[in-house]
Amino acid sequence: MIVIIDYDAGNLRSVQRACEKVGIVSEVSSDPERVLHAEKIIFPGVGSAESAVETLKKRGLDNAIVDFFRAGKPILGICLGLQILLDHTEEGNKKCLGMVSGACERFKFSDRSLKIPHIGWNDIQINFEHPVLDKIEDGDQFYFVHSYYAKLLHEKEIVSSSEYGNMKFCSVLAKDNLFATQFHLEKSGELGLKILKSFGDWNP
């Protein structure tokens, strides 16, 4: 069973519907024990990292996610779920889960025509092959909604990059049994579903 983590960070039903479309059986849960005993977990999210981190801690889900990762079981992070995996976020100046070395920073542009948040379709440039991207090609487009981006310490964990204005940022990261996208799989049509299906088949 795949568990989709509920920490009051939105769009859970959309993620679950996407799972159904590719034949993945899932359940939504805010129970740390359910998370720990899942086969795989999906860690999605939209909204404020500050309140999300507080909710994770309040429910004991922060430790459950870290323990799940240390057990070597597959994790899929989506958008805010990617950002919270890092050491720190500028949003609310919060310490995050520390599973990936790096920090989340806010987009800053002198060009006022570049809107924040970054919303819409954008392509990805694949830096390294990864089993979860086996059906994806360089230049494929996905749907983004974010004001912050992940600045990773280790380039080898940046599986794909994207550009917004003069800023190149991490759009997919991977580390051991962890795979995460800055874009929204559940809003990215057939290509998003292909990644979700590949995650369902992935056994790191």
Protein Blocks (a to p, Z undefined) as FASTA:
>chain_A
ZZdddehngjklmmmmmmmmnopacdddfbfklmmmpmbdcdededjfklmmmmmmmnom
mmmmmmmmmnopacddehjlmmmmmmbdfehpaacehlagcdddddddfblklccddedj
dddddfbdcfklmmbcehiacddddfbdcddfblklmmbacdehjbccdfbdcehjaccd
fbdfklnojmlmmmmmmmmmpcZZ
